[in-house]
Amino acid sequence: MPDSKPESLVELRNLTFGYGERVILDDISLAVPRGKVTALMGASGGGKTTILRLIGGQNRAQAGELLFDGQDVTPMDQPQLYAARRRMGMLFQFGALFADLSVFENVAFPLREHTDLPEALIRDIVLMKLNAVGLRGARDLMPSDLSGGMARRIALARAIALDPELVMYDEPFSGLDPISLGTAARLIRQLNDSMGLTSIFVSHELEQTFAISDHVIILANGRIATQGTPEEVRQSTDPLVYQYVNALSDGPVRFHYPGQSIAQDFGLGAAP
C-alpha cells in the first residue's frame, strides 16, 4: 500500500497572525518536511517562536491554515488539540524544568500525566531517555544542581518521553558554552535520525544551525525572506539575507536608529 501521509508534517498556508493591530506573520506559507530538521531563523521579533506557538495551538491563526499531519490546528476543540499535542514534544528556551522535582521525576512527568503505564515501565523509559541524552547518571539530581547545558538536555529527554512525531525547540543553543552548544546540536540531529522524528527549531546561531539542518527558513518583516538548504540560503542574493548570514552590522537592518540628521542635532551649518 502506498504511504498516504503528506510529505510535510507541518504546513502553513497563507497564514496571518498578529497581536492587536501589530501583524507578526503576514500571509505566509511554508512547509516542514517530514523526517527532516528545519531551522527557523531571522531577526528578533520576526515571528519564529510565534510559529511554534501556533503549531502547538497556544495561539490561533487569524487567517489561513496551519496543518499538522494534514489536519488544521486552528479550529480544533480542546480534546482534539490535546490529542495533537501528545504527538508533539517541546523544548523551551531555558528548559523550564520543574524546580521541585528531581531529574527522574521531571522526565517521568509526561508519562504519568498522559499514560497509565506501570511504574516499572515508566522507570525503564525514563532511564532510556536520559541515557539517550547522556545523563542517566544524573537521575537523582535536582534542577538547581545542573549546569545550563545539562538542564537543556534533561528538558530534551522530557520532550521525547512520549515518543513524539514532532519535536520543537525554542532557541536550544541560547546561553550555552561551545562544548554544550556542540553537544546540543549533535543531539538534535542524532535523535531526529535515530528516532525518526521531525524537528523544527528556532536559532540565531549560524554555524551549528547550518551544520545540522536539512531546511532553513529565514523570516523578515512578517514574511519569508528565503528558504532552502543551508547552502542555498548562504548563496541567497537577497540583501537582508546576505546581511544576516554574514553578520554584517549595517544593511537593510540599519545600525543607526532613524532620527534627525547629525547636522540638525548639532546645529551644523545653521545661520549665525
N, C-alpha and C positions, 0 to 999 in steps of 0.2 A: 504494500500500500504506500503511495507517495505521501511524504510529510506535508500535511496541510497547514502547518504553523506558519504565520507570517515571517518573512525574513528578518524583520525588525521587531525586537521585543517591546520597544517603546517608540512611539511616533507622535510628533506634534504636527497638527495640520492647521495652518492659518490661525494660530493661537494668539490671542491678545489678553494681556493681564496688566493691571495697574493698581495702585493704591490711590483712591480718590481720583483726582484729575491727572495724577502723575502716571504716565504709561511706562511700564517696565519692559514688557515684551510686546512688540508691535507687529502682529500678523506674521509670526514666524512659523516656518516649517522645518523640521529636522527629524532624523531617524537615528536610533541607537541600535546598531547591528547586533543580532542575537549571537551570543558566544564570544563577543569581542570586548576590548577595553576601549572605552570612549572618554575623552577628556573634554571638559568644558572650561574654556579659558576666556580672558578678556579683562578689561579694566574693572576695578572695584565698582560695585553698584550697577553692573551691566545685566543682572538677572540670572546669574549662574545658579546660586543657591535657590532662587525662586523656582527655577525649573525642577529642582529636586523636590521642593515642597509641593509643587503641582503634581508631580508623579505620585507622591505619597498621599495626595488628597488633602493635605493641610490647607492648601489654597485651591480655589476652583477657578478655572478659566472663565473669562467674561465673554469670550467669543472663540470659535474654533473648537477643535477636538484634541484631546490627549489620550492616546490609545495605549493601553498596557495589554500586551498579548492579544491585540485585536479588539479589546473592549474599552469603550470610552469611560475614563475615570470620573469626569466632571459630573454626570447625572447620577452616579452611584449613591444608593442609600447607605446607611451605616453598616448593616450586615454585609453588603456587597463590598464595601470599601475595606472592612476588616479582613474579609476573605482575600482580597487582593494584597493587602499589606502583609499577610502571612507568607506571601511568596516573595517578599522583599526584605532585604537587610539594610540597615542604615548605620554608618559610622559618622558620628557627629564630629564637629571640628576639633574639640578637645577631649573627645572620648565619652563624656557625660556618664561616667560610671557612678553607680550608687555608692556614696561615700561611706555608708554604714554597713555595707555588705562586703564580704571577702571577695577575692578574685573568683574563687569557685562559685560562690553564690551569685555573683554578677552574671556569669556565663550561664548558670542554671536558670536564671530568672525567666527568660522567654520560654524555656522548655516546660517550666512549672505553670506558667501563665496560659499557654496555648495547647498543652497536650495533657494526656492522662497517663503518661509513661511511668513505670515503676521507678523508684529511687535508684535501684541498682543500674538500670539502663541509663538514667539521667547522668549518673556518676561517670559511666563509661563514655558517653557522648561528650560531656564537659571536658574530660581529660583528653579525648581525641582532638577536640577543637583547640584546646590550649597547647597540645603538642604540635598542631599544625602551625601555630604562630611562635613556637619555640619557648613557651612559658609554662609548660606543665609543672615544672618545679616551683612556680610562684603561686600555686593554687591557694595557699593559706594566707598569703599576704593581704593587707588592706590597701585600698587605693592610695592612701597617704604614704604608703611605703614604696610606691612605684615612681620611676622616672617618667618624664613626658612620653618618651618613646615606648616604654613598657605599657603605660596606660592606653596608648593608642592601639597597641597590639592586643591587649585584653579586650578592648572595645570591639576590635575586629573579630575576635573569637566569639564574642556575644552576637555580633551581627550575622555570623554564619551558623549559629547554633541550630536553627531550624532548617538548614539546607535550602536557602532561598534560591530562586532563579535569577534575581537581580540584586546586586549589592551597590548601594550608593554611598559615596564618600564625599564629605564636605571638607575640603582643604585638608587632606590627610597628612600633608607634609609641613603644615604650619608650625613654626616654633621648634622644629627638630634639628638636632645636630647632624653633621654629614653622615655619621655611621647609622643613626636611627632613621634618617631620611632614606638612605640607600636600602636599608632593611625593609622599611615600609613599602617602598616602590617594588622591590622584588616580591614581597608577599602578595601585593595586589595582582601582579602578573601570574605568579605561580598558582595562587588559589583560583584565579579565574580559569586557568587552563586545566588544572587537576580536578576541579570540582564541576567543570562545565558551566561556569557562571556567565552572566553578562554583567559587566561592570561599567559604571559611569561615575566619574569623579571630577570635582572642581579643584583647580590648581592654578597657582601663579608661578610654579617652579618649572622653568622651561626644560632644563637638561633631563631631569628624571622623567618628566611627563612625556617628552618626545621619545624617550628611550623605551617606555613600556606600553605606549598607546598604539592601537590599530587605527583609530579615527580621532581626529581633533576638530573641535568646533570652537571658533572664536566669535564671541558676541561683542557688539559695539552699538551703542545708541539704540538699544531695543531691537536690533536686528542681527542677522548673521553676517559677519564681515567676510568670513571664508570658512570652509570646512574641507576635510580630505585627510589623506595620510599625513603623518608628520613631515615627510619630505615635500609633499605638495603644499603644505602650509608654509614651510620655510621658503619656498620658491614663489610665494604669492607676491604680486606687484601692487597690491592694494596698499596705499601709503600708511594707513593706520595699522594694518597687519605687519608691515615691514618695521614700523616703529616699535611695535610690541615685541616681536620675536627677536629683535636686535637690541632691545632695552635702551632705546635712544631717549634722551631727556626731552627732546623737542621734536615736534612734528604736528600731525593733526591734533594730538593732545598736547596743548601748549604748556611750556614751562611757566610762563608768566600768566597769572590770572588776569582776565580782561579788566581794563581800567583806563584812566586818563593817561595821556602820553607823558613821558618824563618832562618834556618842555612845559606842559601845562602844570604839572605837580610842583615843579621847581621854579616856575616863572621865567624860564629861559626864553629869550627873545621878546619879552614883553617891553612895551614902550616905557621909557623912563618917566 
